[in-house]
Amino acid sequence: MNVKTGNTGTSKTTSWKVVLPFYLYAAIAFFVATILLLISAPDITKHYFTPHVLATTHIMALGWGTMMILGASHQLVPVMIEGELYSDNLAYISFVLAALGIPLLAYGFYVFDMGWPAKWGGGLVISAIVAYLINLSVSMVKSGHENIHAVFVFTAALWLLTTAIAGLFLVYNFSYPLLPASSIAYLPLHAHMGIVGWFLLLVTGIGSRLIPMFLISKYNNIQQLWWIYGLINGGLLAFVFFFLYSDSRLLLVLPLLAVSAAIALFCNFCYRSYQQRIRKQLDEQMKLSLLSVLMMSLPLIFLVLNIISLIILPKENTKLVTTYGFIIFFGWITAIILGMTFKTLPFIVWNKVYLRLAGKGKTPNPKELFSDKIFNRMSLAYISGFLLFPAGMLLHYTFILQSAAVLLILTSFLYNWNVIKIMMHKPVLL
């Protein structure tokens, strides 16, 4: 395979009709998840394996994070491979299958019914991922111009499929003895294949392309990116092996060190890009995106604390585990989406509205399609809610958790307001 590493070439774009449904669905899912977070606040202090917490986690992981990434990657991958998306129809099929499967799965968890809603929901989500993978792989093969960022995306999608299949096995394990232990025993494996294999690998792959692009940076170190790629995949494969075939908790330190090194290299990549940027003034969206990179260290700290707790204590510390999960899904994943949405969505809608009007008059700048004031208030509510929730979790105060959840509901409301404002934009010639 000839892997191109440069940023030159003819850029291809995907129709807005393919991309926008994913963005809108993700925005609504984020709002629903924050409401469920408020409702489930009393349960969260008890244990993470409760119906409401499971439903909220999967809406965040699939409805918010995954749907947003699928939508953005349909737009970005053709640019990366200097080709075209193989099939708009496959993209529509992927959206419809996921859009139907996610609420079914979440409902199954919410009422804790591992019958047909959860099983059909999981099956539909897997079918959506398969459609996405077929579209992605054929697009890359037909283009012949894959680059390292596209390799990151494709490998992450394989991990997503593996995670979803493992999750469906856990759902069926409630009804049939498919696995040698209970489903809850395999949750760490299922969760970390998704967190590290899907989210971390994809965020580093796409982030290493978008962050230098939006900073207008000259920095580009392909060897460093290959090291990141190898460390993440190697660390995750080692974790899977040790989890399944070893009883030693000390061995878990090895994959943790590999993934930590990958995150450190990615932070260094972003810092070097920041140092060598041409655009000196950063907008608020870019600041929030760069903050999300720094926030990647927080889950590592809590993961280390969890491993130490497992080694010292006879049972896991559920407060640490729950806080660790919150920091991942409501932390760096949400932060980078909040920032990057308003760097990518305005351009997509601008092309939809104004491309046919080129040369007929002066058009607004893409960044004028949304409100900076709403964005800044959203960022303030988000950071306040994000900082408050772990405090409430560790101090075991439900009132603090509920207050944090209200701030996150406000965050999602303001986010939706700006997203809808962009999508409803009508042509204006200045």
N, C-alpha and C positions, 0 to 999 in steps of 0.2 A: 504494500500500500504506500502510495506517495503522499506523505503528509505535509501539506503546505503550512508554513508558519508566518507568512507575511500578512499584511493587512491590505494589500492592494488587490485590484481586480474589480470586476463589475458586480455591484451589489444587486441582489434580487430581493424583492419584497413579496410577502404573502398578502392576499386580499384581506382587508379589514373585516370582511364578513366571517372569516375563519377565526380571527384573533379576538375580536371584541366580546363574543359570548363567554369566553373563558374569563376575561377580566371582570365582567359584570357578575358572573356566578361566584367568583372568588370574593368579590366585595360583599355580596349578600351573605355568603357563608361566614365571613369574618364577623359581620354584625350578629348573626345567629349564635356563633360560638361565644361571643362576649356576653350575650344574654344568658346563655346556658352556664357560663362561668359564674355569673351572679347567683343564679338559681342553685347551683351545686356547691356554693361556698361552704355551707355547713358540712357537706360530705367530704370535701377535700381534706379537712383536718383529720379525718378518720383513716382513710386509706386511698391509694390511687386506683385500686381495682374495685371501683364502684360503678354502677350503670351510668350515672350522670357524667362522671369524670371520663369514662371510656368514650362516651358519645362526644363530649367536648373535644377530647384529644383527637379523635378521628375526623371531626369536622375541620379542626385546625390543620391537621396533617394532609388530608385529602381535599376537602372543600376549599380551603384557603391557600395553603402552600402549594400543593400539587397542581390544582387547577390554574393558579396564576402562572406557575412555571411552564405548564403545558402550553398555555396561550402565548406566553412570551417566546418560548423556544420555537413555536411554529413561525414566528416572525424573524427570530434571530439566526436560526440554523441555516436557512437559505443564504443569508448574508455571509455567514462564516464559511460555507462550502462553495460560495460563488456560483450557486446554482438556483434551482427552483424547487419548491415543495412538490413532491411527487404527485400527491392527490389531495385536493380540497375536500373531496367526498370522504376520504378516510379520516381527515381532521374533524369533519362534522360528525361522523360515526363515533369517533373517540369521545367527542364532547357529549353527545347524547347518551352514550353508554355510561360514562362517568357521572353525568348529571342525574341519571336515574339511580345508579348504584349507590352513590354516596349517601343520600338521605335514607335509603332502605337499610343500609348497613348501620348508620347512626341510630335509626329508630330501633333496630334490633338490640343495639347496646343500651339504649336509653331505657327500654322496658325489660332489658336483660332476657330477651327471647332469642335463643340461638337457632331458631327454626328457620322457616323459609325467608323472612325478611333479611336476616343477616347473611344467609347462604346465597340467596339470589343477588343481594347487594354486592357481596364480595366477588361473585362470579362476573357480574357486570363490570365492576372496576377492573378486574383482570382482563376482560375482553377489550376494554378501553385502552389499557396499556399495550396490549398486543397490537391493536390497530395503530397506535402511536409509534410503536417500534418498527412495524412494517413500513410505515410512511417515512420514518426517519432513515432507516437503513437503505431503502430503495433510492431515496433522495441523495444520500451520500454516494452510493454506487454509481448512479447515473451522472452525478456531477464529476466524480473523479478528482475533486479538489478539496478533500477533507483536510481540516487543520486540527491542531491539538485541542482547541476549544470544542470542536464537534466530537472529538474522541471522548472528551470528558462527559459531554451530554449523553452520548450513546451508551457509554459504560454505566453511567448513573441510571439510565432507563432500564438497563438489564438488572441492576440492583433493585430498582423499584418493582419490577416484575417478580423477582425472587422474594421480595418482602411481602408483596400482595399474596403470592401463592402460599407462603408460610403462614400468613394471617388467616387465609381461608382454611388451611389445615387445622389451625387452632380453633376456629369456629366449629368445624365438623367434629373435632375431638371432644366437644361437649356432648355430642350425640353418639359417636362411635369411638371405640378405643383405638384410634389410629396411631397414637404416640405412646411411648412407654411411661410418660409422666403426665401430670395435669397440664392444662393449657397455660395456667399462670406461671408454671416453671419455665416456659419457653418465651415469656414476654420480653425479657432482656435481649434475647437473640433477635426476635421480630422487630423490636423497637430500634436497635442499633444498626441493623441492616438498612432500615429506612432512614434513620438520622444521618449515619455516616455515608452509606453507599449512595443514597438518593440525594438528600439535601446538601450535605457537606461537599460531596464530589461535584454536584451540579453548580452550587453557589460559587465554589472556587473556579470551576471551569468557565462559567459565564461571567463571573465577577472579574476575572483576570482579563477579559476582553472589554467589558463595558466600562470599568473604572478608568483604565488608561484612555479609552475613547472619549469619555465625558470630561476627563481632566485635560484632554488634548496633550497627552504625555508622550514623550519620545522613548520611554523605558519599555523594553521588551526582552525578556530573558526566557527563552524557550526551554533551555536545559533545567532551569529552576522549576518551571511548570511540570516537566516530566518527573522531577523528583517528588513534587507534590502529588502527582497522579499515582506514582508508585508507592509512596508512603501510605496514602489513604487506602488504596486497594490492598496492599500488603498487610497493613495493620488490621483491616476488617476481616480479611481471610484468616489471619492468625487468631483473631477473636472468635470467629465461627468455629475453628478447629479446637481451640482450648475449651470453649463453652460445651461442645459436644463430647469431647474425648478426654477431658482432664478435670479432676476435682480440685486442683490447686488454684486458689484465688490469687496467689502471688503472680502466677503466669499472666494474669490480666494486665499487669503493669507493662508488659512488652508491647501489645497492640496500642495501649494508651500512649506510650512514648512515641511510637511511630506516627500516630494521628496528631499528637501534640507538635511533633516536628513539622508535619505538613502544614498545620495551622500557623506555626511560627514563620515558615517560609512564605506562606500566602500573605501574612501581615507585612513581612519584609517586602514582598513584591508590590503590595499596595503603597507602602511607604516610599519605596523608590519611585514608583509612578507619580506619587504626590510631589516628591522632590524635583522631578524632572518635568513637571507640568508646564505647559505654555500658558494655560488659562490660570492666572494668579488668583482672581476673585472666585470664590466658591459660592454657589447658591445653596439655599437651605436644604434642597433635596439631596445634593451631593454630600453635604455635611452629615445628614442622617444616614446616608449609605456608608460613609466612612466610619461613622460611629458603630454601625452594625458589625464592621470588621473587628473593631476592638472588643465588641461584646462576645465575639466567638471564644474568648478566653474564659468567660464566666462559666459555661458548662463544664469546661475542663477542670476548673477549681472544684466544682460540686461533684464531678465524677471521681476525682482523687479522694475527696472526703467520703464518698460512698464506698469506694474500695477499701479505704482505711477502716471504715465502720464495719464492713463485712469481715475483714481480717480479725478485728479486735472483738466484736460483739457476736453473739450466737445467732442473731437475726438482723435483718436489714432495718435501717432507719427510714421509715416511710415518709417522714417530713423531708429528709434530704432528697429522697427519690422523687417526690412530687415537685419539690422546688426545682430540681434538676430538669424535669420535663417541662415545667412552666418556662424556665429561662430559655430553653431551646425553642419552643413553639411560639411563645409570646415575646421572646427576646430577639436573638439575632436574625431568625428567619422572618419574623414580622417586620423588624426594623429595616432590613434590606428591601423588602417588598414595598413598604411605605415610601421609602426613598426612590426606588427605581421605577415605581409605577408612574410617577410624575416626571420621569426622564424619558420614558418610552411611550406611554399612552398618548400624550399630546401630539407626538410626531405621527402616530398611526392615524389619529382622528384628523390631524391637519392634512395629511395626504388624502384621506377620504373626502374632505370637504373642499380643499383648495387646489388639488393637483390639476383638475380640469379647468380651473380659472387662472392658470399661470399666464402671465402677460396681460391680463385684463385690468390690473390695478394693484395697488399695494395691499398686501394681506397681513393679518396679525402674525406676530411671532408665536410659535407653538407654545411657549411658556405663558403666553397671555390667555390661553384657553382655560386655565384654572386659576383659583384665587390663592395668592400667597398668604393672605390673612387667615384664610381657613386652614391652609397647610400648617402655618406656624402654631395656631391654636391646637390643631390635631397633634403636632409633635410634642407640645407642652403637656397635653393630657396624656399622651402615650408614655412619655418618660416618667411622669408622676405616678401613673398607674403601675408601670413596670417595676419601679423601685419600691412601691408600697406593698405589692403583693407578696414577694418573698419575706418581707418583714413580718407581715401578718401570718404567713405560713410558719415561720420559725418560732414566732412568739405565741402561736396558737390562739390568735384573736380573730374570731369570725367577723367582727365589725370592721377591722382593718382590711380583711379580704374582700368584704362587700364594698367598701369604699374604693378599693383598687379596681374592682370589677366595674363599678359605675364609671370610673375614669376611662377604663378601656372601652366601655360601651360608647362613651362620648367620642373616643378616638375613632371607633369604627363608624359612627354616625357622620362625623366630619369627613372621614375618608370617603364614604359613600357619596356624600354631598358633592365633593370635588370631582369624583369619578363620573357621576351622573352629569355634572355641569360640563365636563369635557365631552361626554358622549352625545349630549343634546345640543352641542354647539352648531349654530347656523352660520352660513357664509356671510362675512362682513368685509367689504372692500373699503379700505381707508383712502 
